[in-house]
Amino acid sequence: MSASMVHLSEKPVRHFRQILLWPIQLMPIREGAPIQKHWERLQAPDKDNPWRELADEFTGDPHQFQERHYSEFVTFLPYVQRFLYGEGKGGDRDVEQESCIRVFRRCDVAKVRATFPGSHSVPVTLSVAHVDLYFFYDIDVAVLVVEVFADDLPLPQAQNALFRLGRCYPTYWEPDGHGGHCPKQVEWLSSEEKVLAVSDYENSEKYLSFACRIGLRVSPLIGNFCSNRSCFTIPERRVFSDTGRLNTT
């Protein structure tokens, strides 16, 4: 490695921010029902349910409608606006049409601690800005959105986070047993740094047996992403969970 490359690798990233998007295929919860309202599982009040529905910022109150809302709204074509924001009363419409999107957020996950393979194996801790789950009316797909950030992050660690953190399952296993193209370990932490869930990339038997057993030939999701009160799959990965907590198994 040249001296210039070494010097560059020593430079910190002053502010690192990454938004991770995981599309989720929802499985039926009521056989024969034309509309599967999966979000109703998260609406039920329960002390063990960390999910809370977010109020729509497009409330119709001009005093709460800010310029950033306006700039976001006019970015989209009218048919996209109707899908994202619904339709207010006006013209020949006497009834307000709600948005097709329902958003739920959990606030118990404050940090994520990741350990990457290679020479930069010191664990790095990133703050979690939010964990949101987007549902779409009459569409069997949801999107899990996790935003993380950190200040003064070493450049190699930032590059590792960009390349590896969003990978939900290994594509292969290294000779030492850790999952290929993945972090060696990911731990989701509370604000008190209590471990809420931990990854299981190294459990090759779980991934191999699951992919062999399931007729759809999908890969299992790593343990630290098993969450929610419903049964759903992520494309090429499947999750079954009955609790509102992150699955720690």
N, C-alpha and C positions, 0 to 999 in steps of 0.2 A: 504494500500500500504506500502510495506516495505521501510525502510530508504534507502536501496540501489537503489530501483526503483525510489524513489523520487529524489535521487541524479542524477540518469541517465537521468531523464526527464528534469533536469535543464541544462544539457550539450547542448551547441549549435552545430549545424551542420555547420562546418567552410565554406564549399561550397556545396550548394545544386543546382542540375541541373536535369531537367526533360524534356523529349521529349514526347509530346502528339501526338498521331496518331489517326486521325478520318477518316475511310474509307467512301467514299461518292459514292452513286449510282447515276449516271447521267441520267437525263430524256431526251427524244428526244427533239431536238430543231427544226428539220426539218423532217416532216413526210415523210416516204418513202425513205429517204436518207440512202444508205448502210453504210456510214461512218459519224458519228456525231462528227464534230470537235468543241467541246465545247470551247476549248481554244481560238478560234478565237474571241469569245465575249470579252475576256480580252486583246486581242492584239490591239483592236481599240483605237487610241489615244483619250483621253478625260480627261479634267481637274478633273473630278469627279471619274476617274478610278484610284485607288491606286495600281493596280497590274502591275508589269513589268516582262517581261520574262527574266530569267537568262541565260546568255551566257554559252555555254557548255565549261567546263574547259578542255575537251579533244579536243583541237582545231587542233591537228596535227602538231603544231609548237613545235619541240623538245626543244626549249629554254623556253617554258612555261610549259612543261610537267615535273612535279616535282616528287620526290621520293614517296610522299604520294599518288599521282595519280597512280603511278606504283603499290604500295602495295595494293591499293584498287582494281585495275584492275585484278591482278593475283589471288585475293581471289576467284574469280568466275570461274565456268566452262565455256568453250567456248560458249555454246548456251546461257548462261546467259549473258556473255559479249556482244554478238551480240544484245540481247534484250535491255540491259542497255545503251550501248555506240554506237550501230550501227557498221558499217563496213567501214573502210577506203579503198582507192584504193589499189589494189595489185592483183597479180596473173592474173586471166582472167577478173577482174572487172575494168571497165573504169569509172564507176560512183560511187561516195561515197554514202553509205546508211546511212541516219540519224538515230539517236537513236529513239526508240519508245516512249521515255518519254519527255514531255515538262514540265518545271518547271517555275512557276510564284511566285513572292515574293511581299509582301506589306510591306512598311517601316514606315507606319504611326502609327502602334501599338507599343508603347515603353515599357509599363508596364501592369501588371494585378494585381488588388487589390482584394483579396479574404477574405471573412469573413466566418469562419467555426462555426458550432454549438458546444455546450458544454462549458466547463469552459474556453477554449482557444478561446474566441470570439473576441479578438482584431484583427482588420483587418491586414493582412500581404500583403506587396507589393513585387512582384517579377518582375525582369526585363525580357523583352522579347528579346531573341537573334534574332529570326526570325520567320516569318509566311510565310510558303511556301505551294503552292498548286501543286500537281503532277498530270498530265494528262498522260494517256496511249493510244497510237494509237489503234483505233478499239476495245477498251475495255470500257464498260460503267461504269467504276469505276475510281474515283480519290481519292487521299489521301491528307488530310489537315494535315500539320505538324507544330506544334507550340513548340518551345523550350524556356523554362523559366529557370531563375537561380536567386540565391540570396546568399549572404554571411552572416555568423553568424545567421542562422535561428534557432529559438528554436526547439528542437527535436519534440515536439508534433505538432507544426505547419508544420514541414517537413513531418511528418507521415500523417497529415490531407491532405496535398497537394498531396501526393502519392496516397492516397485512394480515395479522393473526387474530385480533380480538373478536372480529365479527364472524369467525368461522365456528359453526355450531357443532360440527362433528369432524373427526379425522378422515383424511382421504387415504391414509396408510399409517403404519407404525414404524418408528425408528428402531434400530437395534437395541437401544436402551429402554424401549417400551413406551415412550411418550408419543402422542399422536402427531402425525406429520401435518405441517402447515398450521398447527394450532399452538396456543400457549401451552406450557407445561402444566399450569394450573391457573384457575380463575376462582376467586372467592368474592362473593357478594356480601357486603358488610352493612351493618346498621350504623347509626350515628355514633354509637358507643363502641364501634368496631367489633361488635359481636358477629361471628360468621353465620350468615343466614343460609348460605348454600355454597357448595363447592363443586367444581367440575369433575368429570370422570373420564377424560380423554384416554387415559391409560387402560381402561377396561375394554380391551379389544374383544373379549369373549362376548360381552353384552352387545356390541355393535354387530359382530359377525352373526351371532345367533338370531338377532332381531331381523337383520336384513334377509337372512335365509328363511326365516319363519313366516314373515308377512308376505302375503300374496302380491301386494302392490309393489313389493321390492323397494320399500322406503327405508331410510336409515333412521335409527333412533336419535332423538335429541339428547344432547349431553344433560346430565343431571341438574346442572345449575340453572337451566331454563325451564324446567318442569314447573309450571305454575298455573293458576287460575282455577275457577270452579267448574270448568266444563271440559269436555273431551274434545281435543282438536289435534290436527296434525300440521306441521310445517312441511311444505313441499320437500320431499326426500327425507323427512324426519317426522316421527309420530310421538304424541304425548298423550298420556292418560292420567288424569289427576282429579281427585274429588275435593281437594282442600283449597283454601284461599291463600295458602302460604307457599313460598318457594319450596320445591321438593328438595329435601336434603339427602335423599338416598341416591 
